[in-house]
């Protein structure tokens, strides 16, 4: 219970404390190259996430950092638990935004930080809005920014990996960027498996070799989704 209280206290406190910095991030000259701009912004959410993971007492193991290429990519992960994003932010030096459910766009300050990070908000219940979101995400990667995609669309909570929805793979195909599959193991042990109390866990990120952009373009979207899923499955415990 104490870790849970500490987590929420830090979560809210840091967001309030970060408001002046957020204002500065919004004013970064738009002509600054995407990679440089993202590196500046990434330092804040990375620090925030690193402290959050220290509060949980968890150990994070990262394998395959050398497989992260330069330039924009679409990072595709299995979605295990609520701590997936803090783990990725704290452990991967490559800046990224991510696709989030539309409800999060209503959370003050947090949603503003997410927009600065180039996150996009998806309403799965509204097909027209979802198509617009995917188009916006394609433009985001074309502009030089990386995105994280959870194609299962919901957390497995430590259970079997779910079906990969194909829509998000259009971002890599039309954006002409590589896909980097990452297998996430153990985040549900922090929260979901503990009656929603925060406890220490050992978490592993396994970064697979990228699926090159020219291969992405040559595959059907269904085959691309299945290929990416199989790569992630190959890096998960049997």
N, C-alpha and C positions, 0 to 999 in steps of 0.2 A: 504493500500500500504506500509506503514512504517513497519508493521509486516512482510510482504513478503520480503522486502529489508533486514531487520534484520535477517530473517531466512536464506536467501541465503548467506549473508555475514558471518554469524556464521558457516553455513554448510561448505563453502569453507575454511574459516579461520581455523577452527578446524582441518580439514583434513590435511592442510599444517603443522600446529603446531604439529600434532600427528605423523609425519613421524619418528622422532627419537624413540618414544615409540613403534611404529609399528615394527621397526627394532629389538627392544629388545624382543617383543612378538614372533617374528619369531625364535628367538634363544633360546626359552625356551627348556630345556632338554626334549627330546621326551620320556624319561623314567618316567617323572613326571605323576602321575595318572591323568586320564582324568578329574575327578571332580575338582581336585586342579588346574590343568592347565586352565580349562574353567573359574573357579572362578576368577583367576588372570586377564584373558583377558576380562571377562565380565564387569569389573569395568569401563573400558574406554568407550565402546559404551553405557553403562548405563548412565554414566555422560553426554555424548554427547546428548543422547536422552532426558534426564531430562531437560537439558537447552533448547533444541529445544521446548519442550512442554511448558516450562515457557514463552518462547518468544511468543508462540501462545496465551498465557493467558488462556489456557484451564484448566478445572478441571477434574481430572481422579478419578473415583470411581472403586475400585476393590472388587469384591465379590467372596468368595470361595477360598482364597489363601491356605486354609488348604487341598484342594483337589489335590494340586501338590505333587506327591509322590517323594521320593528320587530315584536316579538312572536315567538312560536314558529313555526318553519318546518321542513320536511323538505328538506334540501339533497341533491340527487341529482347524482352525478358519475360520469363514466367512470373506470374503475380502471386506471391505467397502470402504476404501480410501487409499491415499498415506501415511497417517500418522499412519496406522495400526502398522507397524514395530516400529517406535519411541515410540508409546504408549506401546507396549508390552515390549520393551527393558527397558523403564524407570520404568515400574510398576511391573515387575516380576523378582524376585531375582534369579530364576533358569536360569542359562546360556543356551543359545541355538543358533544354527545356523538356517538358513532357506533356502528354495528352491526359487531361483530367476530366472528371465528370463535371457537368455544368453547375451542379449545386455548389461546388467549391468557389465558383466565381462570385458568390454573394458574401464570402467571408472577408471582412474588412482587413486591410493591410496585407494579409497573406495572399489574397488574390492579386493585389497590386505588385507584390514581389514576383509572383508567378508570371504576370504579364511582362515585367521587365526581363525575366529570364527566357522569354519567348515561348512560354507554355500556351497551349490552346485548350479551349473548353468545349467538350463534346456532349451534345444532348442526344443520346441514343434513341429517345422516344420521338424525336422530330427528324425525320429522314432529310427534309430539305435543309435544316440547320446543320445536320451531320455532314452533308455533302459540302456545304460552305466551309465547315471546319477543316475537312480534309484538304480542300483547295487552299485554305490559308496555311495549313501545315506544309503543303508542297512548296508554297512561296517562301516559307520560313527556311527550309533546307536549301532551296535555290539561292537564298540570300547569304548562305554560308554558316547557318546555325544548325546544331545537332538536336535531335529529339529522341526521347525515350518512349517506346510504345509497349503497352501491356495488352497483347491481342486477345487474351482470355476475357478481358473486360471486367473481371471480378476476381477477388482473392480466392485462392484454393485453400487457405488456412492450413497449409501443411499437407493437404490431401493430394490426390492424383492431379496432374496437369490437365487443364480443360481444353476444349476445342479452341483453336486459333481462328478468330474472325478475320476475314481477308481484307476488309475495307482499308485498314491502316497501312497495309503493304503498298497501297497505291502511292503513298508518300515517297517511298524509296524509288519506286518504278518511275513515276513522273518527275520526281526531283533528281533522278539520275545520280543517286548516292549509294555507297555500300551499306549493307546491313551488318551490324555487329551483334550476333546472338550472345546473350549472357544468361547463364543458369544461376538462379538465386536459391540458396539452400539455408534453411534455418530461421528465417525471420518470424515465422509463426510461433517459434519457441519463445520469443520475447514477450508476446502479447496474447495472440488469439488462443493459444493452447493453455493459458494460465487463468482461465475465467476472467480475462481482460484485466489482469494485473501485470505490471511490468517486472520481468525477471531477466537475469543474465542468460545469455545463450552464446553458442559458437555459430557464427554465420559465415558462409562461404560464397564468394562470387567467383564463377568460372567464366572467364572471357574467352569465347571461341574465336577462331580465325574468321575474318570478315567474309561475307559473300560479296564478291566484287560487283561493282555497278554494271559492268557489261553483262555479267551473268544474270543479274537482277532484271535487266531489260529483256533478256531472251526468254525468260520463264513466264508461264501463265501465272496470274496472281494466286490461283489456288495451289499450284505446285510450289510457288515461292513460300507461301504460308506453311505448307506441309514440310518443305525442306528445312525451314528455319526451326520449326517445332522439333523435328527429328534431331537436329544438331543440339538443341537445348536438352532434349531427353537423353542424348548420349552422354551429357555431362552431369546428369542427375544421378543420385544413388539408385541402384537397381531395386 
